[in-house]
Amino acid sequence: MKISEIIDIDRGLIGPATPETPVLEANAIMTEARVGALVVVDSDNRLVGIISERDITRGLHEFRAAIAGKVVGDLMVAKVVSCNPGTDIGYATKLMIHRGFRHLPVLDGEKPLTIVSIRDIVSARLGKLEIDNEALRA
């Protein structure tokens, strides 16, 4: 199974944020959209980072109330691991587990299409197992 089979490209990219986006604005976008991460793009819409709930929580611990004056570029992860729509979900799962992150940007070249979460992958894999199990019982 490929990433393209479990993502909804038509949904579009939530956010995205830029390095200059205020952290509180990025947090509001994530909260309202009920997502755990945003890709961070430059003026040409190329991926330059990712910011997650964990990054904001770490920033809150480090900066306390001063986090209100921080921008995404202060907290984002700049060395982003990503995948493409043709990536095998087994490989993506291993990447996420071994590297310890829950969100993986899906790119078309350097441009982000969406983010796939570990929850998306687990749901898809469980769904496939249920279908396979039903086929075996038939």
C-alpha contacts under 8 A as a table, 3 or more apart, distances in Angstrom:
res1	aa1	res2	aa2	distance
1	M	5	E	6.76
1	M	88	D	5.88
1	M	89	I	6.01
1	M	90	G	7.85
2	K	5	E	5.48
2	K	6	I	7.35
2	K	85	P	6.75
2	K	86	G	5.55
2	K	87	T	5.53
2	K	88	D	4.46
2	K	89	I	5.43
3	I	6	I	5.48
3	I	7	I	6.36
3	I	84	N	7.27
3	I	85	P	4.95
3	I	86	G	6.05
3	I	87	T	5.63
3	I	88	D	6.17
3	I	89	I	5.65
3	I	116	V	7.98
4	S	7	I	5.58
4	S	8	D	7.99
4	S	85	P	4.44
4	S	86	G	6.23
4	S	87	T	7.90
6	I	120	D	7.12
6	I	121	I	7.38
6	I	124	A	6.52
7	I	114	T	7.72
7	I	116	V	6.85
7	I	120	D	7.99
8	D	11	R	5.51
8	D	12	G	7.51
9	I	12	G	5.50
9	I	13	L	7.87
9	I	113	L	6.51
9	I	114	T	6.70
12	G	113	L	6.84
12	G	114	T	6.55
13	L	16	P	6.54
13	L	112	P	7.55
13	L	113	L	5.99
13	L	114	T	4.96
13	L	115	I	7.68
14	I	33	A	7.47
14	I	38	L	6.90
14	I	114	T	7.42
15	G	26	A	7.83
15	G	29	I	6.68
15	G	38	L	6.24
15	G	39	V	7.41
16	P	38	L	5.85
16	P	39	V	5.51
16	P	40	V	5.92
16	P	41	V	6.79
17	A	20	E	7.93
17	A	21	T	5.88
17	A	26	A	6.59
17	A	38	L	6.46
17	A	39	V	6.25
17	A	40	V	4.70
17	A	41	V	6.34
17	A	72	V	7.44
18	T	21	T	5.25
18	T	40	V	4.96
18	T	41	V	5.17
18	T	42	D	6.09
18	T	72	V	6.92
18	T	73	G	7.53
19	P	40	V	6.46
19	P	41	V	7.34
19	P	42	D	7.48
19	P	71	V	6.53
19	P	72	V	4.96
19	P	73	G	4.05
19	P	74	D	7.70
19	P	76	M	7.91
20	E	71	V	5.47
20	E	72	V	6.14
20	E	73	G	6.31
21	T	25	E	6.75
21	T	26	A	6.70
21	T	71	V	5.42
21	T	72	V	5.54
21	T	73	G	7.80
22	P	25	E	5.25
22	P	26	A	6.45
22	P	68	A	7.75
22	P	69	G	7.22
22	P	70	K	6.06
22	P	71	V	4.17
22	P	72	V	5.95
23	V	26	A	5.07
23	V	27	N	6.11
23	V	56	I	7.49
23	V	67	I	7.29
23	V	68	A	6.98
23	V	69	G	7.78
23	V	70	K	5.80
23	V	71	V	4.84
23	V	72	V	5.10
24	L	27	N	5.00
24	L	28	A	6.17
24	L	67	I	7.95
24	L	68	A	6.28
25	E	28	A	5.02
25	E	29	I	6.26
26	A	29	I	5.11
26	A	30	M	6.30
26	A	38	L	7.65
26	A	72	V	7.33
27	N	30	M	5.16
27	N	31	T	6.09
27	N	53	E	7.57
27	N	56	I	7.64
28	A	31	T	5.03
28	A	32	E	6.01
29	I	32	E	5.30
29	I	33	A	6.02
30	M	33	A	5.22
30	M	34	R	5.67
30	M	35	V	5.02
30	M	36	G	6.13
30	M	37	A	6.60
30	M	38	L	7.17
31	T	34	R	4.99
31	T	35	V	6.61
31	T	36	G	7.98
35	V	38	L	7.86
36	G	52	S	5.63
36	G	53	E	5.55
36	G	103	H	7.68
37	A	50	I	6.91
37	A	51	I	5.53
37	A	52	S	4.02
37	A	53	E	6.30
37	A	103	H	6.74
37	A	115	I	7.93
38	L	50	I	5.79
38	L	51	I	5.49
38	L	52	S	6.44
38	L	115	I	7.75
39	V	47	L	6.85
39	V	48	V	7.89
39	V	49	G	6.08
39	V	50	I	4.45
39	V	51	I	6.48
39	V	105	P	6.97
39	V	112	P	7.47
39	V	115	I	7.60
40	V	47	L	5.92
40	V	48	V	5.61
40	V	49	G	4.74
40	V	50	I	5.20
40	V	51	I	7.04
40	V	76	M	7.88
41	V	44	D	7.50
41	V	45	N	5.07
41	V	46	R	5.12
41	V	47	L	4.57
41	V	48	V	5.22
41	V	49	G	6.82
42	D	45	N	5.23
42	D	46	R	5.49
42	D	47	L	6.70
42	D	48	V	6.36
43	S	46	R	7.45
45	N	111	K	6.08
45	N	112	P	7.68
46	R	110	E	5.30
46	R	111	K	4.87
46	R	112	P	7.01
47	L	110	E	6.11
47	L	111	K	6.06
47	L	112	P	6.29
48	V	78	A	5.97
48	V	79	K	7.94
48	V	80	V	7.69
49	G	76	M	5.99
49	G	77	V	5.36
49	G	78	A	4.27
49	G	79	K	6.64
49	G	80	V	5.88
50	I	76	M	5.49
50	I	77	V	5.41
50	I	78	A	6.74
50	I	80	V	6.75
51	I	55	D	6.08
51	I	56	I	7.54
51	I	72	V	7.04
51	I	75	L	7.00
51	I	76	M	4.61
51	I	77	V	6.31
52	S	55	D	5.17
52	S	56	I	6.53
52	S	76	M	7.68
53	E	56	I	5.16
53	E	57	T	6.14
54	R	57	T	4.99
54	R	58	R	6.13
55	D	58	R	5.14
55	D	59	G	6.11
55	D	75	L	6.05
55	D	76	M	6.68
55	D	77	V	7.99
56	I	59	G	4.88
56	I	60	L	6.07
56	I	75	L	6.92
57	T	60	L	5.04
57	T	61	H	6.35
58	R	61	H	5.12
58	R	62	E	6.18
59	G	62	E	5.00
59	G	63	F	5.69
59	G	64	R	7.44
59	G	67	I	6.59
59	G	75	L	6.50
60	L	63	F	5.35
60	L	64	R	4.83
60	L	65	A	7.25
60	L	67	I	5.95
61	H	64	R	5.57
63	F	66	A	5.23
63	F	67	I	5.34
64	R	67	I	5.93
65	A	68	A	6.19
66	A	69	G	5.64
66	A	70	K	7.07
67	I	70	K	5.06
70	K	74	D	6.34
71	V	74	D	5.55
71	V	75	L	7.32
72	V	75	L	5.45
72	V	76	M	5.72
73	G	76	M	5.44
77	V	80	V	6.51
81	V	104	L	6.84
81	V	105	P	7.48
82	S	104	L	5.49
82	S	105	P	4.94
82	S	106	V	5.92
82	S	107	L	6.87
83	C	87	T	6.11
83	C	92	A	7.41
83	C	104	L	6.91
83	C	105	P	6.35
83	C	106	V	4.97
83	C	107	L	6.11
84	N	87	T	5.50
84	N	106	V	4.91
84	N	107	L	4.95
84	N	108	D	6.24
85	P	106	V	6.46
85	P	107	L	7.30
85	P	108	D	7.67
87	T	91	Y	7.11
87	T	92	A	6.94
88	D	91	Y	5.35
88	D	92	A	6.39
89	I	92	A	4.81
89	I	93	T	5.94
89	I	121	I	6.77
90	G	93	T	5.10
90	G	94	K	6.34
91	Y	94	K	5.17
91	Y	95	L	6.24
92	A	95	L	5.06
92	A	96	M	6.25
92	A	104	L	7.98
93	T	96	M	5.23
93	T	97	I	6.14
93	T	118	I	7.05
93	T	121	I	7.12
94	K	97	I	5.16
94	K	98	H	5.86
95	L	98	H	5.41
95	L	99	R	5.81
96	M	99	R	5.35
96	M	100	G	5.65
96	M	101	F	5.15
96	M	102	R	6.08
96	M	103	H	7.52
96	M	104	L	7.49
96	M	118	I	7.28
97	I	100	G	5.19
97	I	101	F	6.78
97	I	102	R	7.98
101	F	104	L	7.81
102	R	117	S	5.57
102	R	118	I	5.21
102	R	119	R	8.00
103	H	115	I	6.35
103	H	116	V	5.85
103	H	117	S	4.49
103	H	118	I	6.48
104	L	115	I	5.48
104	L	116	V	5.28
104	L	117	S	6.22
105	P	112	P	6.51
105	P	113	L	7.58
105	P	114	T	6.02
105	P	115	I	4.26
105	P	116	V	6.26
106	V	112	P	5.79
106	V	113	L	5.61
106	V	114	T	5.39
106	V	115	I	5.54
106	V	116	V	6.78
107	L	110	E	6.06
107	L	111	K	5.38
107	L	112	P	4.30
107	L	113	L	5.42
107	L	114	T	7.36
108	D	111	K	5.29
108	D	112	P	6.21
108	D	113	L	6.50
109	G	112	P	7.99
112	P	115	I	7.92
116	V	120	D	6.23
116	V	121	I	7.40
117	S	120	D	5.11
117	S	121	I	6.52
118	I	121	I	5.08
118	I	122	V	6.08
119	R	122	V	5.14
119	R	123	S	6.00
120	D	123	S	5.27
120	D	124	A	6.21
121	I	124	A	5.15
121	I	125	R	6.10
122	V	125	R	5.11
122	V	126	L	6.01
123	S	126	L	5.18
123	S	127	G	6.08
124	A	127	G	5.06
124	A	128	K	6.21
125	R	128	K	5.08
125	R	129	L	6.21
126	L	129	L	5.01
126	L	130	E	6.19
127	G	130	E	5.13
127	G	131	I	6.31
128	K	131	I	5.12
128	K	132	D	6.13
129	L	132	D	5.02
129	L	133	N	5.95
130	E	133	N	5.00
130	E	134	E	6.16
131	I	134	E	5.17
131	I	135	A	6.22
132	D	135	A	5.07
132	D	136	L	6.28
133	N	136	L	5.16
133	N	137	R	6.35
134	E	137	R	5.11
134	E	138	A	6.27
135	A	138	A	5.26
